[in-house]
Structures are given as structure tokens and as C-alpha cells.
Amino acid sequence: MERIDWVRGRPLEAIQEYGRWRQAVEQADKGDSTALVAMLRSETAALGLEARQLVADLLERHRLAKKRGRQAVPAYKSTPSEAKVAQLLAHVRYYRRDNRQPFNKAVRLALLAWNEEQRVPKEGTGWGFLASDDYSERQLDEMIEQAGISHKEIESLTLAAGGRRGSTARIRRRRTG
């Protein structure tokens, strides 16, 4: 939904979405940014051109100030180990969502893809994805053993992907408020 298309398309949905953004921006203008932050973090709220203009106007008129007290670490700053965990979690989500793989298989595929990229970096391509349907559970176990990936690494990523690890909870807390 880039622009409200009055002639063709469905303007009612775009107008309703714009109304939600306008209401959130008005609340933020009065000092309560909770609704605006929630919409910005939402995966379903469409940020069209008109809504982006509202947010830009708000940011131009108001100076961003830090809260009192100890400052939280920005979401874009992370240690190398947190960055690795975040990338591995993104791969697990990819294998679960896009390839519809079982959880344990997605974890092992993510570790194998990470291990392969560290061994043979591909220039400018980031790390690749393994074709998940090409391997059986037994073949994955053999590949993990050959790659030298420890059971501790598998267990750590399994716990992190399941949301049961302290640093992962800290990363999620920083992103959600």
C-alpha cells in the first residue's frame, strides 16, 4: 500500500490504515509514543507514503531525547557472539517458515550453513542456505559430525531458538521496549 489509490484498488483499507497511523502519531505528538512504537514494530501495519510523511513530520518537529537513568543498549549494537546467534536464529526461522522444516532439522541446517560460510566465505553473497529437502535426518547428523559441530552448539542454538537463553531474551527485550 504505497499510496491511497482512489480510482482503482481498495481505498477503504488504505484510508483505515492511514487513520491508525494518524492516531498513533497524534498520541506521540502529545507525549505518549507507545502506540506509534507498537505500530512501527508490527509486522502487519502497512507503512504507506502518507503514513511515512506523518512520522517524518513528527520527527522533524520533536527532538529525540534519551530517557533518564541507565541507557539500554541500542538494538543495532551487539557483540560478535550475539550477532552470530541472531544470524543463526534468522536461518532457523527461514528453514521453519519458508521451507516448513521440523524444528530440530531447521536448527541443524542453520548450523551447517553457518559452518560452511565460515569455512569457505562466498564473496559478497552472505552465507548460503542449504537445500533442506535434499538431506535426510541421518545425512544431516553425518554432515554435522564431519563438520565438527559439537552437541553443545546444537543444544545452545536449540535453546536460543526456543527462547530459553538469557542473551536471546536480552536481545528480544531490547527490540521490544
C-alpha contacts under 8 A as a table, 3 or more apart, distances in Angstrom:
res1	aa1	res2	aa2	distance
1	M	4	I	7.11
1	M	14	A	6.71
1	M	46	A	6.62
1	M	47	L	7.55
1	M	48	G	5.50
2	E	47	L	7.74
2	E	48	G	4.53
2	E	49	L	5.41
3	R	14	A	7.72
3	R	48	G	6.08
3	R	49	L	5.78
3	R	50	E	6.95
4	I	11	P	5.61
4	I	14	A	5.63
4	I	15	I	6.96
5	D	8	R	5.97
5	D	9	G	5.85
5	D	10	R	6.88
5	D	11	P	5.61
6	W	9	G	7.10
6	W	10	R	7.57
6	W	11	P	5.64
10	R	13	E	6.10
10	R	14	A	7.07
11	P	14	A	5.12
11	P	15	I	5.97
12	L	15	I	5.10
12	L	16	Q	6.14
13	E	16	Q	5.17
13	E	17	E	6.15
14	A	17	E	5.08
14	A	18	Y	6.05
15	I	18	Y	5.01
15	I	19	G	6.10
16	Q	19	G	4.99
16	Q	20	R	6.43
17	E	20	R	5.21
17	E	21	W	6.44
17	E	45	A	7.37
17	E	46	A	7.03
18	Y	21	W	5.08
18	Y	22	R	6.02
18	Y	48	G	7.72
18	Y	50	E	7.07
18	Y	51	A	5.93
19	G	22	R	5.00
19	G	23	Q	6.11
20	R	23	Q	5.21
20	R	24	A	6.26
21	W	24	A	5.11
21	W	25	V	6.11
21	W	36	L	7.35
21	W	39	M	7.64
21	W	51	A	5.94
21	W	54	L	7.89
22	R	25	V	5.11
22	R	26	E	6.09
22	R	51	A	7.08
22	R	54	L	6.98
23	Q	26	E	5.11
23	Q	27	Q	6.29
24	A	27	Q	5.17
24	A	28	A	6.23
24	A	33	S	7.40
24	A	35	A	5.25
24	A	36	L	4.79
24	A	39	M	7.87
25	V	28	A	4.95
25	V	29	D	6.05
25	V	33	S	7.69
25	V	36	L	6.12
25	V	54	L	6.91
25	V	55	V	6.61
25	V	58	L	7.11
26	E	29	D	4.96
26	E	30	K	6.44
27	Q	30	K	5.15
27	Q	31	G	6.51
27	Q	32	D	5.38
27	Q	33	S	6.40
27	Q	35	A	7.41
27	Q	36	L	7.81
28	A	31	G	4.98
28	A	32	D	4.65
28	A	33	S	4.12
28	A	34	T	7.42
28	A	35	A	7.62
28	A	36	L	6.58
29	D	32	D	7.27
29	D	33	S	7.73
29	D	58	L	6.80
32	D	35	A	7.52
33	S	36	L	5.27
33	S	37	V	6.07
34	T	37	V	5.31
34	T	38	A	6.18
35	A	38	A	5.08
35	A	39	M	6.21
36	L	39	M	5.14
36	L	40	L	6.14
37	V	40	L	5.07
37	V	41	R	6.21
38	A	41	R	5.21
38	A	42	S	6.05
39	M	42	S	4.92
39	M	45	A	6.08
40	L	45	A	7.49
41	R	176	T	7.78
42	S	45	A	5.67
47	L	51	A	5.76
47	L	52	R	6.24
48	G	51	A	5.32
48	G	52	R	6.16
49	L	52	R	5.10
49	L	53	Q	6.25
50	E	53	Q	5.09
50	E	54	L	6.45
51	A	54	L	5.04
51	A	55	V	6.38
52	R	55	V	5.14
52	R	56	A	6.04
53	Q	56	A	5.03
53	Q	57	D	6.05
54	L	57	D	5.19
54	L	58	L	6.26
55	V	58	L	5.06
55	V	59	L	6.23
56	A	59	L	5.12
56	A	60	E	6.12
57	D	60	E	5.11
57	D	61	R	6.27
58	L	61	R	5.31
58	L	62	H	6.19
59	L	62	H	5.28
59	L	63	R	6.99
59	L	64	L	7.65
60	E	63	R	7.48
66	K	71	Q	7.62
67	K	71	Q	7.19
68	R	71	Q	7.65
72	A	174	R	7.14
73	V	77	K	6.81
73	V	174	R	7.14
74	P	77	K	5.57
74	P	174	R	7.05
75	A	78	S	7.33
75	A	171	I	7.25
75	A	174	R	5.85
75	A	175	R	5.84
78	S	81	S	7.96
78	S	82	E	5.73
78	S	83	A	5.98
79	T	82	E	5.13
79	T	83	A	6.14
80	P	83	A	5.02
80	P	84	K	6.17
81	S	84	K	5.05
81	S	85	V	6.22
82	E	85	V	5.06
82	E	86	A	6.07
82	E	167	S	7.21
82	E	168	T	7.85
82	E	171	I	7.99
83	A	86	A	5.03
83	A	87	Q	6.17
84	K	87	Q	5.14
84	K	88	L	6.09
85	V	88	L	5.03
85	V	89	L	6.00
85	V	157	L	7.50
85	V	160	A	7.78
85	V	168	T	7.82
86	A	89	L	5.08
86	A	90	A	6.19
87	Q	90	A	5.02
87	Q	91	H	6.34
88	L	91	H	5.07
88	L	92	V	6.24
88	L	110	A	5.92
88	L	111	L	6.96
88	L	114	W	7.20
88	L	157	L	7.62
89	L	92	V	4.95
89	L	93	R	6.15
89	L	110	A	7.92
89	L	157	L	7.71
89	L	160	A	7.61
89	L	161	A	5.96
90	A	93	R	5.10
90	A	94	Y	6.15
91	H	94	Y	4.88
91	H	95	Y	6.23
91	H	106	A	7.84
91	H	110	A	5.29
91	H	129	F	7.96
92	V	95	Y	5.24
92	V	96	R	6.09
92	V	103	F	7.87
92	V	106	A	5.21
92	V	107	V	5.56
92	V	109	L	7.70
92	V	110	A	5.65
92	V	161	A	7.27
93	R	96	R	5.03
93	R	97	R	5.77
93	R	98	D	7.96
93	R	106	A	7.83
94	Y	97	R	5.32
94	Y	98	D	5.43
94	Y	99	N	7.00
95	Y	98	D	5.74
95	Y	99	N	4.96
95	Y	100	R	6.29
95	Y	101	Q	5.76
95	Y	106	A	5.22
95	Y	109	L	7.70
95	Y	110	A	7.74
95	Y	132	S	7.52
96	R	99	N	5.87
96	R	100	R	4.72
96	R	101	Q	4.90
96	R	102	P	6.60
96	R	103	F	6.57
96	R	106	A	6.05
97	R	100	R	5.28
97	R	101	Q	7.61
99	N	132	S	7.21
101	Q	105	K	6.36
101	Q	106	A	5.83
101	Q	132	S	7.64
102	P	105	K	5.42
102	P	106	A	6.15
103	F	106	A	5.14
103	F	107	V	6.34
104	N	107	V	5.18
104	N	108	R	6.43
104	N	158	T	7.40
105	K	108	R	5.20
105	K	109	L	6.10
105	K	137	E	7.16
106	A	109	L	5.11
106	A	110	A	6.10
107	V	110	A	5.21
107	V	111	L	6.35
107	V	154	I	7.16
107	V	157	L	6.76
107	V	158	T	6.40
107	V	161	A	7.93
108	R	111	L	5.14
108	R	112	L	6.17
108	R	140	L	7.12
108	R	144	I	7.51
108	R	154	I	6.95
109	L	112	L	5.10
109	L	113	A	6.11
109	L	130	L	6.73
109	L	132	S	7.07
109	L	140	L	7.59
110	A	113	A	5.16
110	A	114	W	6.18
110	A	129	F	7.83
111	L	114	W	5.10
111	L	115	N	6.02
111	L	149	I	7.82
111	L	154	I	7.55
112	L	115	N	5.02
112	L	116	E	6.06
112	L	130	L	7.96
112	L	143	M	7.72
112	L	144	I	6.68
112	L	147	A	7.62
113	A	116	E	5.19
113	A	117	E	6.27
113	A	127	W	6.89
113	A	128	G	6.28
113	A	129	F	5.88
113	A	130	L	6.24
114	W	117	E	5.25
114	W	118	Q	6.32
114	W	127	W	6.84
115	N	118	Q	5.21
115	N	119	R	6.25
115	N	147	A	7.28
116	E	119	R	5.09
116	E	120	V	6.00
116	E	121	P	7.72
117	E	120	V	5.23
117	E	121	P	4.86
117	E	122	K	6.93
117	E	126	G	7.91
117	E	127	W	5.32
117	E	128	G	7.09
118	Q	121	P	5.86
121	P	126	G	7.91
121	P	127	W	7.43
122	K	125	T	5.69
122	K	126	G	6.62
122	K	127	W	6.97
123	E	126	G	7.36
125	T	128	G	7.45
131	A	134	D	5.76
131	A	135	Y	7.86
132	S	135	Y	6.21
133	D	136	S	7.68
135	Y	138	R	7.97
135	Y	139	Q	5.77
135	Y	140	L	6.22
136	S	139	Q	5.16
136	S	140	L	6.25
137	E	140	L	5.15
137	E	141	D	6.29
138	R	141	D	5.09
138	R	142	E	6.30
139	Q	142	E	5.07
139	Q	143	M	6.13
140	L	143	M	5.01
140	L	144	I	6.10
141	D	144	I	5.13
141	D	145	E	6.22
142	E	145	E	5.08
142	E	146	Q	6.16
143	M	146	Q	5.05
143	M	147	A	6.03
144	I	147	A	5.06
144	I	148	G	6.27
144	I	149	I	5.50
145	E	148	G	5.22
145	E	149	I	6.22
145	E	150	S	7.78
146	Q	149	I	7.84
149	I	153	E	6.65
149	I	154	I	7.56
150	S	153	E	5.33
150	S	154	I	6.63
151	H	154	I	5.02
151	H	155	E	6.04
152	K	155	E	5.03
152	K	156	S	5.97
153	E	156	S	5.07
153	E	157	L	6.18
154	I	157	L	5.34
154	I	158	T	6.05
155	E	158	T	4.97
155	E	159	L	6.14
156	S	159	L	5.22
156	S	160	A	6.12
156	S	165	R	7.95
157	L	160	A	4.91
157	L	161	A	5.87
158	T	161	A	5.24
158	T	162	G	6.07
159	L	162	G	5.03
159	L	163	G	6.22
159	L	164	R	5.01
159	L	165	R	5.97
160	A	163	G	5.00
160	A	164	R	5.49
160	A	165	R	5.04
160	A	168	T	6.06
161	A	164	R	7.53
163	G	168	T	6.65
163	G	169	A	6.75
164	R	168	T	7.59
164	R	169	A	7.48
165	R	168	T	5.41
165	R	169	A	6.26
166	G	169	A	5.12
166	G	170	R	6.21
167	S	170	R	4.91
167	S	171	I	6.19
168	T	171	I	5.05
168	T	172	R	6.19
169	A	172	R	5.09
169	A	173	R	6.02
170	R	173	R	5.02
170	R	174	R	6.21
171	I	174	R	5.24
171	I	175	R	6.45
172	R	175	R	5.14
172	R	176	T	6.14
173	R	176	T	5.19
173	R	177	G	6.00
174	R	177	G	5.67
